[in-house]
């Protein structure tokens, strides 16, 4: 989805994309593809008339009075349509200067160039420099450049001359510049330093990278839906689904980091936090956009390799954007190393949510109630949380509060403020909502309160040796008996089976129906005929179990919902989630990697750690964006699915990195918690549906690729 999250931002993005597509950017740039002095005048005039370069400029200078985020949304939309011209450099200057003449000039249609290398000497005689690489030079009125003493200035067009060239990115013109300016042609930028330039540049360029990646993803998916090979659309092939799903993961990551960079770059958040966000974006966005553009061409196949198709134009833009940012920030490896060092100082970034005052009344009452609970003796606190509904606030009354997204987040914040830890009811958090939604009143009375109080523990009897991700293939059968059912079969990968009092079990009640022939049972784990055998995992632990059912009797009152309707209930169970905010921690292994980096001089190690910090940050940002969607009352977007996939990768990769950083010390410490975590995480891409199956599901349900 676009970088904007609020309804207003999404409407702005939609309208700008529709407008930008009407400019036929690829056609306009192809018309002058070999002309080094092309100014894309007609397109630029339309861009100026629409007010795009001045969205973030104050109204009294002729601008739109928008935020940097609004400006970034505009650049994203223009990049999606590959609108040619000097938009990036011009907007960058408009965000950095407070000079009224410059701002009014930009609002009126003047453009700006940006020196990507070298520095200009500024003294009493004026300014002098030779720049080999300058962005957006054609017909620019100002040149943004760094001085030899690390200040930043604008130089008027009369003080320099350009030699434009056609470069890799056919939608822009760069070139060489010689500066020979008088002092009155130099406009200082007081208060602007390298970090300020970097923050704004990364935010704007990441927004463009997001637009590029989204076009590439959309183009690949649309093509995969209609292109046929071997008698079927190529989008039905698992290889294409996997590739497109991974493109979505990267595209959503780029959108998330671009959003955060644009939100912080010129905000009142501490400078260190804003710089952290910029480093995350620089680490993720530009390599990501290049990768998505390359994968787009791969999905397109031969047609994507032609000059006629627009795909290569987007690849060129992505590579050029990366080069522009690297001129200021260094490579993504350097940005990652810088990010890791920042994390090592304790710097973190978790966006705060502004509820706009909608939380005030509920928060006041909640704070008072939770403070009262916190004052109780510890052995009474759980019961008080249950009685008040604060243990599971998203559950319906009387078991919860029927809390909406805002109320759920307020409860979380107030519990944390009071240092109260919400007890984990584990599998009960899946079982009980299904009982509440589909069970009888007697079942709810029997199971809900004892589960909340911790008196009942649950396990899940879903997976079988021949039915892991494919639950519809399960073979455990339930045969009608007097007063109930006899269940026979084998379940596997059942966690906590030995400790559980009850299990939620799927069994086949109709052999002739694949999905409709499954029924949802509640099984007393002390029943005769149940044999639980621990499974020793590769960690050496035995968290999982095999459970053998030999004519286990389940009374009719322990059938949830209608017979043969268990598949629908199982999907409710697996989908039940509450709204929650990410904390400031990056995850156990990522935090451990940051800790191990301390005192090491290796920039290679720092970059490896930084990439994990960036990935963990992406997962946090995706969670925040998903939460904002919920608060706005919109349905679930792709963020939650992507966050699950990326979260698994982060935890696996970070734990492996920790063991690498330990070096030989890890060889003879099999009981070391770091080694244990590394081994344990191998289950994450298998349990609950393999990563590959989940990617197929994302490709079909989110991207709409055919089955």
Secondary structure, DSSP 8 states (H G I E B T S, - for coil): --S--SHHHHHHHHHHHHHHHTT-HHHHHHHTTT-TT---HHHHHHHHHTTGGGTTS-GGGTS----HHHHHHHHHHHHHTT--SSHHHHHHHHHH---HHHHHHHHTT--EEEE-S--BEEETTEEEEEEEEEES-TT-SEEEEEBTTS-EEEEEGGGEEEEEEE-S-TTSEEEEEEEEE-GGGEEE-TT--HHHHHHHHHHHHHHHHHHHHHHHHHHHHHHHHH-EETTEEGGGSHHHHHHHHHHHHHHHHHHHHHHHHHHHTTSSS-HHHHHHHHHHHHHHHHHHHHHHHHHHHHHHGGGGGSSSSTHHHHHHHHHHHHHHHHHHH--HHHHHHHHHHHHHTT---------TTTTHHHHHHHHHHHHHHHTS-HHHHHHHHHHHT-TTTTS-TTTS----HHHHHHHHHHHHHTT------TTHHHHHHHHHHHS-HHHHHHHHHHHHTTS--EEEE--BTTBSS-GGG---EEEEETTEEEEEEEE-S-TTTTT-SEEEEEEES-TT-SSTTEEEEEEETTSTTEEEEEE--TTS---EEEEEEEEEEEEGGGEESSTTBHHHHHHHHHH--------S---HHHHHHHHHHTT---HHHHHHHHHHHHHHHHHHHHHHHHHHHHHTT----THHHHHHHHHHHHHHHHHHHHHHHHGGGGTT-TT-HHHHHHHHGGGTTTTTS-HHHHHHHHHHHTS----
